[in-house]
Amino acid sequence: MPVKCCFYRSPTTEATAWCENMDTLLTNQAGLDAFRTFLKSEFSEENVEFWLACEDFKKTESAEKIASKARMIYSEFIEADAPKEINIDFSTRDLISKNIAEPTLKCFDEAQKLIYSLMAKDSFPRFLKSEIYKKLVNSKQVGNHKKWLPFL
């Protein structure tokens, strides 16, 4: 299955464009898959998973779904000993804990900004220096992007 993308570029050119900024990477499915693969290799994929969960959460319209999605995000990423607990400061975690009883679409905004900043300043620069990214940039393969992602 070919890479679905808004560009008419080869995967190599597409991968080269990802270094422009993290938003370019996160809004491209192949880039997101490559970044996730990298984060898994560093045991920190919970960061991008939390960020994506927040992006999805912000699009929720029904009040009932807002509450259930908020509880799911909270139990999966925020509460102490959560299966995919993210690394955020105590005051942000405490604020979310207090607001989870009556969640709004903005209840995870501060934590999402912190995680985005962490990825942008730490994970993203390491990704651009990683073997995973270098292989993509140097790759001549065209077609299914899973072929050029190691570890998938």
C-alpha positions as CSV (number, residue, x, y, z in Angstrom):
1,M,0.0,0.0,0.0
2,P,1.6,3.3,-1.0
3,V,2.3,6.1,1.5
4,K,-0.7,8.4,1.7
5,C,0.6,11.9,1.9
6,C,-0.2,15.4,0.9
7,F,3.1,15.7,-0.9
8,Y,4.1,14.2,-4.3
9,R,7.5,13.3,-3.0
10,S,9.5,10.2,-2.7
11,P,9.8,8.8,0.8
12,T,13.4,10.0,0.9
13,T,12.4,13.6,0.1
14,E,9.5,13.3,2.5
15,A,11.8,12.1,5.3
16,T,14.1,15.0,4.6
17,A,11.3,17.5,5.1
18,W,10.5,16.1,8.5
19,C,13.6,17.8,10.0
20,E,12.0,21.2,9.3
21,N,10.0,21.0,12.5
22,M,8.3,18.5,14.7
23,D,4.8,19.5,13.4
24,T,5.8,18.5,9.9
25,L,6.8,15.1,11.3
26,L,3.7,14.6,13.5
27,T,1.2,15.5,10.7
28,N,2.7,13.0,8.3
29,Q,1.6,9.4,8.9
30,A,5.0,7.9,7.7
31,G,6.8,10.5,9.8
32,L,4.7,9.7,12.8
33,D,5.3,6.0,12.4
34,A,9.1,6.5,12.1
35,F,9.1,8.8,15.2
36,R,7.0,6.2,17.2
37,T,9.5,3.5,16.2
38,F,12.3,5.6,17.4
39,L,10.5,6.4,20.7
40,K,9.8,2.7,21.2
41,S,13.5,2.0,20.8
42,E,14.1,4.5,23.6
43,F,11.2,3.3,25.8
44,S,9.4,6.6,25.6
45,E,6.6,6.1,23.2
46,E,4.1,7.1,25.9
47,N,4.9,10.7,25.1
48,V,3.7,10.7,21.5
49,E,0.8,8.4,22.4
50,F,-0.3,10.9,25.1
51,W,0.1,13.8,22.7
52,L,-2.0,12.0,20.0
53,A,-4.7,11.0,22.6
54,C,-4.9,14.7,23.6
55,E,-5.3,15.8,19.9
56,D,-8.1,13.3,19.5
57,F,-9.7,14.3,22.9
58,K,-9.8,18.0,21.8
59,K,-12.0,17.0,18.8
60,T,-14.6,15.3,21.1
61,E,-18.1,16.9,20.9
62,S,-20.4,14.9,23.3
63,A,-20.2,15.8,27.0
64,E,-20.5,12.1,27.8
65,K,-17.6,11.2,25.6
66,I,-15.5,14.0,27.0
67,A,-15.9,12.5,30.5
68,S,-15.2,8.9,29.4
69,K,-12.2,9.9,27.2
70,A,-10.8,12.1,29.9
71,R,-11.0,9.2,32.4
72,M,-9.3,6.9,29.9
73,I,-6.4,9.4,29.3
74,Y,-6.1,10.0,33.0
75,S,-5.9,6.3,33.9
76,E,-3.6,5.5,31.1
77,F,-1.1,8.4,31.3
78,I,-1.6,10.7,34.3
79,E,-2.4,8.8,37.5
80,A,0.4,7.4,39.6
81,D,1.6,4.1,38.3
82,A,-0.5,4.4,35.1
83,P,0.5,1.9,32.5
84,K,2.0,4.6,30.2
85,E,2.6,7.3,32.9
86,I,4.1,10.4,31.4
87,N,6.7,12.5,33.1
88,I,5.1,15.7,34.2
89,D,5.6,17.9,37.3
90,F,3.5,17.5,40.4
91,S,1.5,20.7,40.1
92,T,0.3,19.8,36.6
93,R,-0.6,16.3,37.6
94,D,-2.3,17.6,40.7
95,L,-4.4,20.1,38.8
96,I,-5.5,17.4,36.3
97,S,-6.4,15.1,39.2
98,K,-8.6,17.9,40.7
99,N,-10.3,18.7,37.4
100,I,-10.9,15.1,36.2
101,A,-14.2,14.9,38.0
102,E,-15.6,17.6,35.7
103,P,-13.3,17.5,32.7
104,T,-13.3,20.1,29.9
105,L,-11.6,19.9,26.5
106,K,-8.8,22.0,28.0
107,C,-8.1,19.8,31.0
108,F,-4.9,18.2,29.5
109,D,-3.6,21.3,27.7
110,E,-0.9,22.1,30.1
111,A,0.4,18.5,30.3
112,Q,0.2,18.2,26.5
113,K,2.3,21.4,26.1
114,L,4.9,20.0,28.5
115,I,5.1,16.7,26.7
116,Y,5.3,18.5,23.3
117,S,8.1,20.6,24.6
118,L,9.9,17.6,26.0
119,M,9.7,15.8,22.7
120,A,10.7,18.9,20.7
121,K,13.7,19.7,22.8
122,D,14.8,16.2,23.6
123,S,13.4,13.3,21.5
124,F,13.0,15.1,18.2
125,P,16.7,16.2,17.9
126,R,17.8,12.7,18.9
127,F,15.5,11.2,16.3
128,L,17.1,13.4,13.6
129,K,20.5,12.0,14.6
130,S,19.2,8.4,14.9
131,E,20.0,5.5,12.6
132,I,16.2,5.1,11.9
133,Y,16.0,8.6,10.5
134,K,19.3,8.4,8.6
135,K,18.2,5.1,6.9
136,L,15.0,6.8,5.8
137,V,16.7,9.8,4.4
138,N,19.2,7.6,2.6
139,S,16.6,5.1,1.5
140,K,15.8,4.6,-2.2
141,Q,12.8,2.4,-1.5
142,V,9.4,3.5,-2.6
143,G,6.1,1.9,-1.7
144,N,4.8,0.7,1.7
145,H,6.5,2.8,4.3
146,K,6.6,-0.1,6.7
147,K,9.3,-1.6,4.5
148,W,11.7,1.2,5.4
149,L,10.9,1.3,9.1
150,P,13.0,-1.0,11.2
151,F,11.5,-2.8,14.1
152,L,7.9,-2.8,12.7
